[in-house]
């Protein structure tokens, strides 16, 4: 139901029973919630609006879309395991 409103990629990092889901999306409009609240588990995710003029936000999107860089969460490194492009 959201295909007309967003484009992006989400990935799973880590291993079974020790993983993290991260992604970056471009959403049409200023309110992202209507594009995501159709998913039954959307409340279990945290959404942060990024600023395209900030270098660190641009790097985050590049990293999420390239799938070749591990992430660090609470001091622990997670390797990329799987991903999906949403279009």
Secondary structure as UniProt FT lines:
FT   TURN            3..5
FT   STRAND          6..15
FT   TURN            16..17
FT   STRAND          18..27
FT   HELIX           33..36
FT   TURN            37..38
FT   TURN            40..41
FT   HELIX           42..44
FT   TURN            52..53
FT   HELIX           55..66
FT   STRAND          71..73
FT   TURN            74..75
FT   STRAND          76..78
FT   STRAND          80..86
//
